[in-house]
Amino acid sequence: MTSQLTTTLMRQYQNYIRDAHPNYVVHFDEHDIRIWYVLIGGLPHPWERAEIIFQLNIPDTFPHMPPELRCLTPNGLFAENSGKICISIGEFHAREHDSSGGVGWRPCLGIHGFVVSGLINALLNFEEIQESGGFGICNELVETICQLSLDSRQANITKQPRLAQIFHNIMLEFP
């Protein structure tokens, strides 16, 4: 990892702190700044009470290439621990961007844009995402998503105890 990448990622983190978003918080790995964990919560139906943890693996070529995405919490849209997940601005579409605003990764998005435009937007538009399919996309019923949302905090405590502890104080703030 280069010092330039470290500087870029620290700047991304400072931007996140400065421009905090009400629906997500981040934590980067103490041993590798290229591994970021994102907790998303506070979203409307069917995600009420959901606390979904994602892992972003940032490539050495960031910001020219997007993070690799993994979901760590059962949620009914993104497959849990299944490996890579396809979202419109993710690594599977990294080279598809065109100047007319099409899908695909754009370096100007940064981590914040990746989380908001990619993850939160996908959760808010889950029916469209389920319909279009893609690698690592689940097709659960709304009732199942609602139950997974209710169970997500306990799932994180059971399956991701270290991350659950890290996010503990923040999770208390979510409805």
C-alpha positions in Angstrom: 0.0 0.0 0.0 1.4 3.4 -1.0 1.5 6.5 1.2 -0.7 8.2 -1.5 -3.4 5.6 -0.9 -3.2 6.0 2.9 -3.5 9.8 2.4 -6.5 9.4 0.1 -8.2 7.0 2.5 -7.6 9.3 5.5 -9.0 12.2 3.5 -12.1 10.0 2.7 -12.5 9.3 6.4 -12.2 13.0 7.3 -14.8 13.8 4.7 -17.1 11.2 6.2 -16.6 12.8 9.7 -17.2 16.3 8.3 -20.3 15.4 6.3 -21.8 12.7 8.5 -24.9 11.0 7.0 -27.8 10.0 9.2 -28.1 6.5 7.9 -24.6 5.1 8.1 -21.4 5.1 10.2 -18.0 3.7 9.3 -15.1 2.1 11.0 -11.8 1.1 9.3 -9.7 -1.9 10.4 -7.0 -0.9 12.9 -4.5 -3.1 11.0 -5.4 -2.3 7.4 -6.9 1.0 6.4 -8.1 -0.6 3.2 -10.7 -2.5 5.0 -13.8 -0.4 6.0 -16.9 -1.6 7.8 -20.1 0.3 7.2 -23.2 0.1 9.5 -26.4 1.2 7.7 -29.6 1.8 9.7 -32.5 4.2 10.3 -34.1 3.5 6.9 -37.8 3.3 6.2 -40.0 0.2 5.6 -39.1 -2.6 5.3 -35.7 -1.8 6.8 -37.0 -0.3 10.1 -34.7 -1.4 12.9 -32.3 -2.9 10.4 -28.6 -2.6 11.3 -26.7 -4.0 8.3 -23.0 -4.3 8.3 -21.0 -4.3 5.1 -17.3 -4.8 4.5 -15.6 -2.7 1.9 -12.2 -3.9 0.7 -10.5 -0.9 -0.9 -8.2 -1.8 -3.8 -4.7 -0.4 -4.1 -6.0 1.3 -7.3 -8.6 3.4 -5.4 -10.1 5.9 -6.3 -9.7 4.7 -9.9 -11.4 1.4 -9.1 -14.3 0.9 -6.6 -14.2 -1.0 -3.3 -15.1 -4.7 -3.3 -18.4 -5.2 -1.4 -19.4 -7.9 1.1 -22.5 -8.0 3.3 -22.0 -9.4 6.8 -25.6 -9.2 8.1 -28.6 -11.2 6.8 -31.0 -8.8 5.2 -33.0 -10.3 2.3 -31.4 -8.2 -0.5 -27.7 -8.7 -0.3 -26.4 -12.2 0.2 -24.6 -12.6 3.5 -20.9 -13.7 3.3 -21.4 -14.9 -0.2 -18.4 -13.1 -1.6 -18.7 -10.2 -4.0 -22.0 -8.4 -4.6 -23.0 -6.6 -7.7 -24.3 -3.1 -7.4 -24.6 -0.5 -10.2 -21.5 1.4 -9.2 -19.5 -1.5 -7.9 -16.6 -3.5 -9.2 -18.7 -5.5 -11.7 -19.5 -2.2 -13.4 -16.3 -0.4 -12.8 -15.6 0.4 -16.4 -19.2 1.0 -17.6 -19.5 4.7 -16.7 -20.1 7.1 -19.6 -20.2 10.8 -19.6 -24.0 10.9 -19.8 -24.3 9.8 -16.2 -24.8 6.0 -16.8 -24.1 3.4 -14.2 -20.6 2.4 -13.2 -17.9 3.6 -10.9 -16.7 7.2 -11.0 -13.7 8.1 -8.9 -15.4 11.3 -7.7 -18.0 9.2 -5.8 -15.4 8.2 -3.2 -16.5 6.1 -0.2 -19.4 8.3 0.7 -20.9 8.2 -2.8 -20.4 4.4 -2.9 -22.3 3.9 0.3 -25.1 6.4 -0.4 -25.5 5.9 -4.2 -24.8 2.2 -4.1 -25.8 0.7 -0.9 -28.5 3.0 0.7 -30.1 3.6 -2.7 -30.2 -0.1 -3.4 -31.9 -0.8 -0.1 -34.4 2.0 -0.7 -35.2 0.7 -4.2 -34.9 -3.0 -3.2 -37.8 -4.2 -5.4 -36.1 -2.8 -8.5 -32.8 -4.3 -7.5 -34.4 -7.7 -6.9 -36.1 -7.6 -10.3 -32.9 -6.8 -12.1 -31.0 -9.5 -10.2 -27.2 -9.7 -10.1 -24.4 -11.5 -8.4 -25.1 -11.7 -4.6 -28.7 -10.3 -4.9 -31.4 -12.1 -2.9 -35.1 -12.2 -3.8 -36.8 -12.4 -0.4 -40.3 -11.4 0.3 -41.0 -8.1 2.1 -42.2 -10.1 5.2 -38.9 -11.9 5.3 -37.0 -8.6 5.0 -39.0 -7.1 7.8 -38.2 -10.1 10.1 -34.5 -10.0 9.1 -34.5 -6.3 9.9 -35.9 -7.0 13.4 -33.3 -9.7 13.9 -30.3 -7.9 12.5 -28.9 -6.5 15.8 -28.9 -9.9 17.4 -27.4 -11.5 14.2 -24.6 -8.9 14.3 -23.9 -9.7 18.0 -23.9 -13.4 17.3 -22.0 -13.5 14.0 -19.9 -10.4 14.2 -19.2 -9.8 17.9 -16.1 -7.7 17.4 -17.9 -5.4 15.0 -21.0 -5.3 17.1 -18.9 -4.1 20.0 -17.2 -1.5 17.9 -20.6 -0.2 16.6 -22.3 -0.7 20.0 -22.6 3.0 21.0 -23.6 4.0 17.5 -26.2 1.2 17.2 -27.9 2.6 20.3 -28.7 5.8 18.4 -30.7 4.0 15.7 -34.4 3.7 16.2 
